[in-house]
Amino acid sequence: MKDRDLFLHAMDGATPLKFEPRAETGKKPPARKRIADPGEIRPDGLSDFASFPEEETAFCRPGLSQSLKKLKRGHFPIEAQLDLHGMTSVEARGRLVIFLDSARAGGMRAVRIVHGKGHGSNGEPVLKSKTRNWLVQIPQVLAFSEAKPGEGGSGALIVLLKTSS
Protein backbone atom coordinates (compact mmCIF):
# COMPACT_ATOMS: atom_id res chain seq x y z
CA MET A 1 0.00 0.00 0.00
CA LYS A 2 1.07 3.56 -0.67
CA ASP A 3 1.40 6.12 2.09
CA ARG A 4 -1.73 7.96 0.95
CA ASP A 5 -3.80 4.77 1.03
CA LEU A 6 -2.49 3.90 4.49
CA PHE A 7 -3.38 7.38 5.72
CA LEU A 8 -6.92 7.24 4.29
CA HIS A 9 -7.42 3.79 5.81
CA ALA A 10 -6.23 5.04 9.20
CA MET A 11 -8.53 8.06 9.03
CA ASP A 12 -11.60 6.03 8.05
CA GLY A 13 -14.44 7.04 10.36
CA ALA A 14 -12.67 10.14 11.74
CA THR A 15 -14.80 13.27 12.12
CA PRO A 16 -13.23 16.44 10.64
CA LEU A 17 -12.81 19.42 12.96
CA LYS A 18 -14.94 22.48 12.34
CA PHE A 19 -13.04 25.41 10.84
CA GLU A 20 -13.38 28.65 12.81
CA PRO A 21 -11.46 31.48 11.15
CA ARG A 22 -9.81 34.10 13.34
CA ALA A 23 -10.91 37.67 13.19
CA GLU A 24 -8.65 39.70 10.92
CA THR A 25 -7.57 43.07 12.24
CA GLY A 26 -5.16 43.89 9.45
CA LYS A 27 -2.29 44.04 11.92
CA LYS A 28 0.37 41.49 12.57
CA PRO A 29 0.71 40.36 16.16
CA PRO A 30 3.66 42.08 17.85
CA ALA A 31 6.87 40.12 17.78
CA ARG A 32 7.82 38.78 21.17
CA LYS A 33 11.18 40.03 22.30
CA ARG A 34 13.18 38.49 25.06
CA ILE A 35 14.96 41.08 27.09
CA ALA A 36 18.03 39.59 28.71
CA ASP A 37 18.49 40.21 32.37
CA PRO A 38 21.95 41.77 32.76
CA GLY A 39 22.66 39.48 35.70
CA GLU A 40 21.50 36.34 33.90
CA ILE A 41 23.99 33.49 33.80
CA ARG A 42 24.61 32.35 30.23
CA PRO A 43 25.29 28.74 29.13
CA ASP A 44 29.03 29.46 29.33
CA GLY A 45 28.58 30.33 33.01
CA LEU A 46 29.40 34.02 32.59
CA SER A 47 27.20 36.90 33.61
CA ASP A 48 27.20 40.33 31.98
CA PHE A 49 26.43 41.93 35.33
CA ALA A 50 29.13 44.44 36.21
CA SER A 51 30.99 42.95 39.14
CA PHE A 52 34.48 44.34 38.52
CA PRO A 53 35.08 48.04 39.25
CA GLU A 54 35.64 49.99 36.00
CA GLU A 55 38.45 52.06 37.47
CA GLU A 56 40.50 48.96 38.37
CA THR A 57 43.25 48.06 35.91
CA ALA A 58 44.38 44.78 37.47
CA PHE A 59 43.01 41.73 39.24
CA CYS A 60 44.48 38.73 41.04
CA ARG A 61 43.11 35.84 43.02
CA PRO A 62 43.80 35.94 46.77
CA GLY A 63 47.37 35.06 47.63
CA LEU A 64 48.77 35.74 44.16
CA SER A 65 49.95 39.33 44.51
CA GLN A 66 53.54 38.33 43.65
CA SER A 67 52.33 36.73 40.42
CA LEU A 68 50.47 39.94 39.58
CA LYS A 69 53.63 41.98 40.14
CA LYS A 70 55.56 39.65 37.82
CA LEU A 71 52.77 39.85 35.25
CA LYS A 72 52.84 43.66 35.33
CA ARG A 73 56.64 43.66 34.92
CA GLY A 74 56.46 41.39 31.88
CA HIS A 75 58.07 38.30 33.45
CA PHE A 76 55.63 36.00 31.62
CA PRO A 77 56.10 35.86 27.84
CA ILE A 78 52.89 36.37 25.85
CA GLU A 79 52.14 33.08 24.10
CA ALA A 80 48.92 33.95 22.24
CA GLN A 81 46.63 36.87 21.51
CA LEU A 82 42.91 37.33 20.93
CA ASP A 83 41.61 40.48 19.22
CA LEU A 84 37.97 41.28 20.01
CA HIS A 85 37.76 44.48 17.92
CA GLY A 86 34.49 44.85 16.03
CA MET A 87 32.71 41.97 17.77
CA THR A 88 29.41 42.16 19.57
CA SER A 89 29.51 41.31 23.26
CA VAL A 90 27.88 37.93 22.57
CA GLU A 91 30.49 37.07 19.92
CA ALA A 92 33.32 38.35 22.12
CA ARG A 93 32.21 36.34 25.15
CA GLY A 94 32.05 33.14 23.10
CA ARG A 95 35.42 33.73 21.44
CA LEU A 96 37.00 34.59 24.81
CA VAL A 97 35.84 31.35 26.44
CA ILE A 98 37.01 29.23 23.50
CA PHE A 99 40.35 31.06 23.29
CA LEU A 100 41.12 30.69 27.00
CA ASP A 101 40.14 27.00 26.98
CA SER A 102 42.42 26.25 24.03
CA ALA A 103 45.27 28.37 25.43
CA ARG A 104 45.11 26.55 28.73
CA ALA A 105 44.83 23.15 27.00
CA GLY A 106 47.93 24.10 25.02
CA GLY A 107 49.84 24.72 28.24
CA MET A 108 50.01 28.48 27.78
CA ARG A 109 50.58 30.61 30.83
CA ALA A 110 50.17 34.24 29.66
CA VAL A 111 47.98 35.59 26.87
CA ARG A 112 46.94 39.02 25.59
CA ILE A 113 43.28 39.96 25.12
CA VAL A 114 42.79 43.05 22.96
CA HIS A 115 39.36 44.52 23.69
CA GLY A 116 39.99 48.00 22.33
CA LYS A 117 39.45 51.39 23.89
CA GLY A 118 35.90 51.85 22.74
CA HIS A 119 36.49 54.40 20.00
CA GLY A 120 34.10 52.49 17.74
CA SER A 121 31.36 52.38 20.39
CA ASN A 122 28.63 54.92 20.80
CA GLY A 123 29.62 56.52 24.09
CA GLU A 124 31.27 54.24 26.62
CA PRO A 125 33.54 51.32 25.72
CA VAL A 126 31.50 48.13 26.00
CA LEU A 127 34.00 45.29 25.61
CA LYS A 128 36.56 46.87 27.92
CA SER A 129 34.40 46.52 31.03
CA LYS A 130 32.65 43.30 29.97
CA THR A 131 35.94 41.53 29.24
CA ARG A 132 37.21 42.35 32.73
CA ASN A 133 33.93 41.18 34.29
CA TRP A 134 34.05 37.90 32.38
CA LEU A 135 37.69 37.24 33.26
CA VAL A 136 37.13 37.54 37.02
CA GLN A 137 34.38 34.89 36.71
CA ILE A 138 36.62 32.33 35.01
CA PRO A 139 38.39 30.18 37.63
CA GLN A 140 41.32 29.41 35.28
CA VAL A 141 42.23 33.12 35.20
CA LEU A 142 44.63 33.74 38.06
CA ALA A 143 45.37 37.40 37.35
CA PHE A 144 45.24 40.08 34.69
CA SER A 145 46.69 43.51 34.20
CA GLU A 146 46.31 46.30 31.72
CA ALA A 147 48.94 45.97 29.03
CA LYS A 148 51.94 48.29 28.84
CA PRO A 149 51.54 51.27 26.46
CA GLY A 150 53.55 49.56 23.71
CA GLU A 151 51.48 46.35 24.01
CA GLY A 152 48.01 47.85 23.76
CA GLY A 153 47.80 49.98 26.90
CA SER A 154 44.27 50.48 28.19
CA GLY A 155 42.91 48.65 25.14
CA ALA A 156 44.39 45.27 26.11
CA LEU A 157 44.86 42.96 29.05
CA ILE A 158 47.65 40.52 29.86
CA VAL A 159 46.09 37.43 31.44
CA LEU A 160 47.83 34.86 33.62
CA LEU A 161 46.27 31.40 33.36
CA LYS A 162 46.29 28.50 35.76
CA THR A 163 48.51 25.70 34.47
CA SER A 164 46.64 22.59 33.45
CA SER A 165 47.26 19.69 35.81
N, C-alpha and C positions, 0 to 999 in steps of 0.2 A: 504494500500500500504506500501511496505517496503521503507526504506530510500533510497536505491539504485534506486528503480523505481521512487521515487519522484525526485531524483536528475536528472536522465536521462530525465524525462518529462520536468523538468525546463530548461534543457540545450538543448532541442530540437530546432534546427535551429541556434544554436550558432556556430560561425566560430572559429576554433582553432587558437591560435597564432602561428606564425612561430618561430621555434627554431633556435636561433643564438648562437652557442657555443662561449665561450670566448677563447681568445688565451691563451695557456698554456705556461708559462715561466719556469715551474719547481720550482719556488720559491713561498713560501707562502707570502701573503701580510704582511707587518710589523704590529705587534700588536700596537694598539693605546694606548699610555700611557697618563694618565692625571697627569700632574705635579701640585701639590697643591701650590698655592701661600701662602707663609708663613704668610701673613697678612690676609688671607681669613677667614671670619667669618664662623664657623661651625654651624650645626643645633642646638647645645647646646648653641650657642651665644658666644663661646670662640674663641679667635684668638691665634695662636701659635706665633704671632709676638712678639718679645722681647720688652716689654714695662717697665719691672721692672729691675732696675740696678742689675747686678749680684753680686756686692760687698755688697749690702744691705742685712742685716740679719733680718730686721723687717719692718713691715708696719702697719700703722693705718689710718683710715679715719680721715678727719679733725675734730678737736675738741675732739678726743678720746685719747689723749696722756696719761691721767691718767689710762685709761683702759689698754693701752699697758704696762705701768709700772707694773701694777698689774699682767698682763699676764706673763711678764718676771720674776716676783718674785714668780710665782706659786700660786697666790691667787685663781685661778679658777681650780677646780679639773678636771682632764681629764676624760671624760665620755665615750669616744669611740676612736678607733684607726683604721686607714686604712693603710695597708702596700702595697706599689706600686712596691716593688722589683720584677724584672724580667718581668715587663709588658712593652709593647710597649707604645709609647706616646699616640696613639689612644685609647688603652685599658685603660691606666691610666686616661686620661681625662674623659672618660665615667664613670669609677668607681668613680672618685672624685666627679663628679656632682651628681651621685646617692647617694653616701655616705653622702655628705653635705645636700642634700634634706631630706634624712631620719633622719639624726641627728637633723636637725632643726625641722622637724615635730615631733620628739620625745621629743622636749623641751630641747635638750642638748645645753649647752653654750660653752664648750671648748672641742676640739677634737685634737688628734695627727695625723698628716699625715707623714708617713715614706716614703720618696722618695729615700733614699740611698745616698751614697756619690759618686757614679759613678764608683766604682771599677770594675764593670762588663761591663762598656761601653768602646768602643774604643776611647780613648782620653778623651774628656771633658764629665762631667756628663750631661746627657740630661734631666732626670726628675727633677733634682734639680732646674734648671732655669725655665723649663716649668711649674712646679707646682706653683712656686711663681707668674709667669705671669698669670696663670689661676686664682689664688686666688684673685689677685687685681681686676680682671674683674667681680667677683661675688659679687653683691650688699649685699648679706647676710653675707659676711665676713667683720667683723668690723676691725679686726686686726690679725696679726700673728707675731710670733717670732721664731727664731731658738731655738730648744729645748736645755735644759741644757745638759752637757756632759753625765750624767747618764741616760738621757731620749732619747738619740739618737743624741745629739749634732748637727753637721752640716748636718747630714743625715735625720733630721726630723724637722717638724714645729708644733708648738702649735698654734691652730687657735681659735679665739674668734668669735662666731657666734651671729648674731642678734637674739633676742628672738622672737618667733612667736607670733603674736598679736591675 
